[in-house]
Amino acid sequence: MHQETILPPPPNHSIPMTACKILLLVLDGISDRPCPSLGGATPLTAAKKPVLDKLAAEGICGIMDTIAPGVRPGSDTAHLALLGYDPYTYYTGRGPLECEGTGIHMEPGMIGFRCNYATIDPQGRVTDRRAGRIHDTDALSQAIQDGVDLSKFGVEFVFRSGAGHRAALALKGEGLSHCVSSNDPKKDGVAPLTVKALRAGEKEDRTAAVCNEFVAQSKKILFDHPVNKERLEKGLGPANIVLMRGAGEMGIFEPFATKYGLNGSVISAASLITGIGRAVSLPHIEVEGATGSQNSNVTGKIAAAMNELRTKDFVLMNIKGADESGHDGLSEQKKAFIEKIDPLLEPLLGLTDTIIIITGDHSTPCCIKDHSADPVPVLIRGDGVRMDDVVRYDECSCAKGGLLRIRGVDLLPIALDLINRSHKFGA
């Protein structure tokens, strides 16, 4: 009796078996510790987030020490690590990266600072280190740029506004050093500090003197500025002093395309993340309404990322609102933000040729209102990814996943292997 041969179905070439692109979505400060106001749950555990949970269920999960166990990451060192640039090699301070993020071109050797607009009272005490989270400070920064004169030191400077209350200062000249302190007292109710040299040396003393002169001159300019007079009339705290910190010397970064053979871009409202991208030659994609706060245009960011992935191999996207809630100690607000953005991530479920990585850059527990060394949850989802049994995206669930516990600098090499772009070690 003739038996019919059953042939296998033809391959479906519309569904690739190996992804060719990478989307790295950083939910800034997303992870936390148990919160009493949430019944001992973390905001991630308490939040209803079906899209994030589905992405976790369709991929492999783990937890990650962005730098190393027990090391509290800054957003700067964390993002460098996530991009595969060992911060112990590349990092000198946050300032130069903030400068790049505000559009200041930092040449090797220039000194950069991250700055805050802040409020001081008539007695000279800081009453609000963020000047009421002021926005639209371009007029203030331009007045400082036009009015401050550091020529007696033979030093050029560029001062630019960043997002919200943030700004950046870059110094260029001979005999400068990044080894100087901050004038930021890091708390309210006390006077700003005097910038001092952190080690003995003529360059350090000179740079400290330059910084103190900049603060003194800019304070006079801000005191009489129309923006601050208007704020006082409205009962708002004036942005009447610049607090500077995070001094660093601009180094040399190998371009991302040279390092990995991938083209890419960065989508972020935070000038720091934009600056890190620019430092490694990843262009920044502007998104209207992206603020880096609770009201950010996350829908626009997602749409921009999807559009970039049509022509780019790699996209880094940062969503920052949860970090803001953590720093403010608002666990219920942090939970609500997670629930707000979760449905906006639904378009990611349709990506079939892309490795999707979702992680935090650090934990920002509401109980300490600062970064902690607690590892962050990470998921990797896409074609060719082994799936584990994790079905929820949160700190403890992901810790049970097949990815186990990794470091930040391990993440991109894992993704490169999944898109078949890694190099064999050995014969």
Secondary structure, 3 states (H helix, E strand, C coil): CCCCCCCCCCCCCCCCCCCCEEEEEEECCEECCCEHHHCCECHHHHCCCHHHHHHHHCCEEEEEECCCCCCCCCHHHHHHHHCCCCHHHHCCCCHHHHHHHCCCCCCCCCEEEEEEEEEECCCCCEEECCHHHCCCCHHHHHHHHHHCCCHHHCCEEEEEECCCCEEEEEEECCCCCCCECCCCCCCCCCCCCCCCECCCCHHHHHHHHHHHHHHHHHHHHHHCCHHHHHHHHCCCCCCCEEEEEEEEECCCCCCHHHHHCCCEEEECCCHHHHHHHHHCCCCECCCCCCCCCCCCCHHHHHHHHHHHCCCCCEEEEEECHHHHHHHHCCHHHHHHHHHHHHHHHHHHHHCCCEEEEEECCCECCCCCCCCECCCEEEEEECCCCCCCCCCCCCHHHHCCCCCEEEEHHHHHHHHHHHCCCCCCCCC
